[in-house]
Amino acid sequence: MRVYVTSVLVDDQETAHRFYTEKLGFVTKNDIPMGDTDRWLTVVSPEDPDGCEVLLEPSGHPAAKPWKEALVNDGIPITSFQVDDVRGEFERLRGLGVRFTQEPLSMGPVTTAVLDDTCGNLIQIMQMNA
């Protein structure tokens, strides 16, 4: 068994799609209309196009908004993406106007930073330290 798709609940799919592709560097895997306004919209790493897909899932369910707000208020990321160089990605993304809630922080075996995805979520980027 392995992870095929993981969801990130987003306030606006189009805004999320632009952020995840133009800022974070993911590429679109699927963009399939699902009704009048929603889409099955997934992105993947260009380094692993057949790997796990991130579903940019509409957060229309009534429980989604208070849950997401509680996580953000407590500083808890919804998910984590691995990078080779957290400090380098932090500088690159900050240069693109991405807002961070936690600058790079070394914590033994990992270094992490936390960013705001502009769609109601905090996202952690992390690297494994040698």
Contacts in CASP RR format, 6 or more apart in sequence:
PFRMAT RR
TARGET T0000
AUTHOR 0000-0000-0000
METHOD contacts of the structure
MODEL  1
MRVYVTSVLVDDQETAHRFYTEKLGFVTKNDIPMGDTDRWLTVVSPEDPD
GCEVLLEPSGHPAAKPWKEALVNDGIPITSFQVDDVRGEFERLRGLGVRF
TQEPLSMGPVTTAVLDDTCGNLIQIMQMNA
2 52 0 8 1.000
3 52 0 8 1.000
4 52 0 8 1.000
4 53 0 8 1.000
5 42 0 8 1.000
5 52 0 8 1.000
5 53 0 8 1.000
5 54 0 8 1.000
5 55 0 8 1.000
6 52 0 8 1.000
6 53 0 8 1.000
6 54 0 8 1.000
6 55 0 8 1.000
6 79 0 8 1.000
7 54 0 8 1.000
7 55 0 8 1.000
7 57 0 8 1.000
8 16 0 8 1.000
8 54 0 8 1.000
8 55 0 8 1.000
8 56 0 8 1.000
8 57 0 8 1.000
8 78 0 8 1.000
8 79 0 8 1.000
8 117 0 8 1.000
8 119 0 8 1.000
8 121 0 8 1.000
8 123 0 8 1.000
9 57 0 8 1.000
9 58 0 8 1.000
9 59 0 8 1.000
9 60 0 8 1.000
9 64 0 8 1.000
9 68 0 8 1.000
9 78 0 8 1.000
9 121 0 8 1.000
10 16 0 8 1.000
10 56 0 8 1.000
10 57 0 8 1.000
10 58 0 8 1.000
10 59 0 8 1.000
10 117 0 8 1.000
10 119 0 8 1.000
10 120 0 8 1.000
10 121 0 8 1.000
11 59 0 8 1.000
11 119 0 8 1.000
11 120 0 8 1.000
12 119 0 8 1.000
13 38 0 8 1.000
13 39 0 8 1.000
13 41 0 8 1.000
13 56 0 8 1.000
13 58 0 8 1.000
15 118 0 8 1.000
15 119 0 8 1.000
16 41 0 8 1.000
16 56 0 8 1.000
16 117 0 8 1.000
16 118 0 8 1.000
16 119 0 8 1.000
17 28 0 8 1.000
17 31 0 8 1.000
17 41 0 8 1.000
17 43 0 8 1.000
17 56 0 8 1.000
19 117 0 8 1.000
19 118 0 8 1.000
19 119 0 8 1.000
20 26 0 8 1.000
20 43 0 8 1.000
20 54 0 8 1.000
20 56 0 8 1.000
20 117 0 8 1.000
21 27 0 8 1.000
21 28 0 8 1.000
21 43 0 8 1.000
22 96 0 8 1.000
23 93 0 8 1.000
23 96 0 8 1.000
23 97 0 8 1.000
23 98 0 8 1.000
24 81 0 8 1.000
24 93 0 8 1.000
25 46 0 8 1.000
26 43 0 8 1.000
26 44 0 8 1.000
26 45 0 8 1.000
26 46 0 8 1.000
26 54 0 8 1.000
27 43 0 8 1.000
27 44 0 8 1.000
27 45 0 8 1.000
27 46 0 8 1.000
27 49 0 8 1.000
28 41 0 8 1.000
28 42 0 8 1.000
28 43 0 8 1.000
29 42 0 8 1.000
29 43 0 8 1.000
29 44 0 8 1.000
29 49 0 8 1.000
29 53 0 8 1.000
30 40 0 8 1.000
30 41 0 8 1.000
30 42 0 8 1.000
30 53 0 8 1.000
31 39 0 8 1.000
31 40 0 8 1.000
31 41 0 8 1.000
31 42 0 8 1.000
32 39 0 8 1.000
32 40 0 8 1.000
32 41 0 8 1.000
33 39 0 8 1.000
34 40 0 8 1.000
37 58 0 8 1.000
38 58 0 8 1.000
40 55 0 8 1.000
41 55 0 8 1.000
41 56 0 8 1.000
42 53 0 8 1.000
42 54 0 8 1.000
42 55 0 8 1.000
42 56 0 8 1.000
43 53 0 8 1.000
43 54 0 8 1.000
43 56 0 8 1.000
44 50 0 8 1.000
44 51 0 8 1.000
44 52 0 8 1.000
44 53 0 8 1.000
44 54 0 8 1.000
45 51 0 8 1.000
54 79 0 8 1.000
56 119 0 8 1.000
59 65 0 8 1.000
59 68 0 8 1.000
59 120 0 8 1.000
68 78 0 8 1.000
68 120 0 8 1.000
68 121 0 8 1.000
71 77 0 8 1.000
71 78 0 8 1.000
71 121 0 8 1.000
71 122 0 8 1.000
72 120 0 8 1.000
72 121 0 8 1.000
72 122 0 8 1.000
75 101 0 8 1.000
75 114 0 8 1.000
75 122 0 8 1.000
76 122 0 8 1.000
77 114 0 8 1.000
77 121 0 8 1.000
77 122 0 8 1.000
77 123 0 8 1.000
77 124 0 8 1.000
78 121 0 8 1.000
78 122 0 8 1.000
78 123 0 8 1.000
79 121 0 8 1.000
79 123 0 8 1.000
79 124 0 8 1.000
80 112 0 8 1.000
80 123 0 8 1.000
80 124 0 8 1.000
80 125 0 8 1.000
80 126 0 8 1.000
81 123 0 8 1.000
81 124 0 8 1.000
81 125 0 8 1.000
81 126 0 8 1.000
82 125 0 8 1.000
82 126 0 8 1.000
82 127 0 8 1.000
82 128 0 8 1.000
83 89 0 8 1.000
83 125 0 8 1.000
83 126 0 8 1.000
83 127 0 8 1.000
84 127 0 8 1.000
85 127 0 8 1.000
86 104 0 8 1.000
86 111 0 8 1.000
86 112 0 8 1.000
86 113 0 8 1.000
86 125 0 8 1.000
86 126 0 8 1.000
86 127 0 8 1.000
87 104 0 8 1.000
87 111 0 8 1.000
89 113 0 8 1.000
89 125 0 8 1.000
90 100 0 8 1.000
90 103 0 8 1.000
90 104 0 8 1.000
90 113 0 8 1.000
90 125 0 8 1.000
93 100 0 8 1.000
93 115 0 8 1.000
94 100 0 8 1.000
98 115 0 8 1.000
98 116 0 8 1.000
99 115 0 8 1.000
99 116 0 8 1.000
100 113 0 8 1.000
100 114 0 8 1.000
100 115 0 8 1.000
100 116 0 8 1.000
101 114 0 8 1.000
101 115 0 8 1.000
101 116 0 8 1.000
101 122 0 8 1.000
102 112 0 8 1.000
102 113 0 8 1.000
102 114 0 8 1.000
103 113 0 8 1.000
104 111 0 8 1.000
104 112 0 8 1.000
104 113 0 8 1.000
105 111 0 8 1.000
105 112 0 8 1.000
105 113 0 8 1.000
106 129 0 8 1.000
108 129 0 8 1.000
109 128 0 8 1.000
109 129 0 8 1.000
110 126 0 8 1.000
110 127 0 8 1.000
110 128 0 8 1.000
110 129 0 8 1.000
111 126 0 8 1.000
111 127 0 8 1.000
111 129 0 8 1.000
112 124 0 8 1.000
112 125 0 8 1.000
112 126 0 8 1.000
113 124 0 8 1.000
113 125 0 8 1.000
113 126 0 8 1.000
114 122 0 8 1.000
114 123 0 8 1.000
114 124 0 8 1.000
114 125 0 8 1.000
115 122 0 8 1.000
115 123 0 8 1.000
115 124 0 8 1.000
115 125 0 8 1.000
116 122 0 8 1.000
116 123 0 8 1.000
117 123 0 8 1.000
END
